[in-house]
Amino acid sequence: MVDLFLLSHAQMARLSPHFPLAHGVPRVDDRRVVSGIVYVIRNGLQWKDAPKAYGPHKTLYNRFRRWSRLGVFDKIFMALSQDGPKPERIMIDATHLKAHWTAASLLKKGMFSAKSDAPKAG
């Protein structure tokens, strides 16, 4: 896993208190799986395209879905956002948004009007 993204032990120490307790069968390596989830989301990959070094893609997907439903990632984001000073300005970079290839044909099919009903600026 030399070329792959892997969370550090310090990062995992900050995240692991928010992980739910394992019931029944022990979970596989949390560090590897969470790193795989971050890698897939950061690179905009499909789950099936995750590198094999992170484990089975089904494990990554199942853990992501289960923890999303439980609000684990929301708790992690809230805890991390409360650390440190408050920013004076928050900016969102929306240059990486993707649209499905069929979205381009919606105007042609009349699904959405090409012109806005909003009044024009003076």
C-alpha positions in Angstrom: 0.0 0.0 0.0 2.9 2.3 -0.8 1.0 4.5 -3.3 -2.4 4.4 -1.6 -3.9 6.8 0.8 -3.9 5.6 4.4 -5.0 7.5 7.4 -2.3 8.0 10.0 -2.5 6.6 13.5 -3.0 10.1 14.9 -5.9 10.7 12.5 -7.5 7.3 13.5 -7.1 8.2 17.1 -9.3 11.3 16.5 -11.9 9.4 14.5 -12.2 6.1 16.4 -14.1 7.4 19.4 -17.0 8.1 17.1 -17.1 4.6 15.6 -20.0 2.4 16.7 -19.3 -0.6 18.9 -19.0 -3.9 16.9 -21.8 -6.4 17.6 -21.2 -10.1 17.0 -18.5 -10.6 14.4 -15.5 -8.3 14.9 -15.0 -5.7 12.2 -12.1 -5.9 9.8 -9.3 -3.3 10.0 -11.0 0.1 10.6 -8.0 2.0 9.4 -7.9 0.2 6.0 -11.6 0.4 5.4 -12.1 4.1 6.4 -9.0 5.0 4.3 -10.6 3.1 1.4 -13.9 5.0 1.8 -12.1 8.3 1.9 -10.0 7.3 -1.2 -13.1 6.3 -3.2 -15.1 9.5 -2.3 -12.1 11.8 -2.8 -11.3 10.4 -6.2 -15.0 10.2 -7.3 -14.7 6.4 -8.0 -17.3 3.8 -8.1 -17.1 1.4 -5.2 -16.1 -1.5 -7.6 -13.1 0.6 -8.8 -11.6 0.8 -5.3 -8.0 -0.6 -5.2 -7.9 -4.2 -3.9 -5.5 -3.2 -1.1 -8.4 -1.6 0.8 -10.3 -4.9 0.8 -13.4 -6.0 -1.0 -15.4 -3.1 -2.5 -18.6 -4.6 -1.0 -17.1 -4.1 2.5 -16.3 -0.5 1.8 -19.8 0.2 0.4 -21.6 -1.7 3.2 -19.6 0.1 5.9 -20.2 3.5 4.3 -23.9 2.9 3.9 -24.3 1.5 7.5 -22.3 4.2 9.1 -24.1 6.9 7.0 -27.5 5.7 8.2 -26.3 5.6 11.8 -24.9 9.2 11.5 -21.3 8.2 12.3 -19.8 10.5 9.6 -22.0 13.4 10.7 -20.7 13.0 14.2 -17.1 12.9 13.0 -17.6 16.0 10.8 -19.2 17.9 13.7 -16.4 16.9 16.1 -13.7 17.9 13.7 -15.3 21.1 12.7 -15.5 22.2 16.3 -11.7 21.9 16.8 -9.6 24.9 16.2 -10.5 28.6 15.6 -13.7 29.6 13.7 -13.0 30.7 10.2 -13.9 34.2 9.1 -15.0 33.1 5.7 -16.3 29.7 4.4 -15.9 29.0 0.7 -17.3 26.2 -1.4 -15.6 25.0 -4.5 -18.2 23.6 -6.9 -15.9 23.0 -9.9 -15.9 19.3 -9.4 -19.7 18.7 -9.8 -20.7 16.1 -12.3 -23.9 15.6 -14.2 -25.1 12.4 -15.7 -24.7 12.2 -19.4 -28.5 12.2 -19.8 -28.8 15.6 -18.1 -27.8 17.4 -21.3 -30.9 16.2 -23.1 -33.4 17.5 -20.5 -33.7 20.9 -22.2 -34.2 19.3 -25.6 -37.0 17.1 -24.2 -38.8 20.0 -22.6 -38.3 18.8 -19.1 -37.0 22.2 -18.0 -37.6 25.6 -19.5 -34.6 27.1 -21.2 -35.6 30.6 -19.9 -36.1 31.6 -16.3 -39.3 33.1 -15.0 -37.4 35.4 -12.7 -37.3 39.1 -13.6 -34.2 40.3 -15.3 -31.7 42.5 -13.5 -32.1 46.2 -14.4 
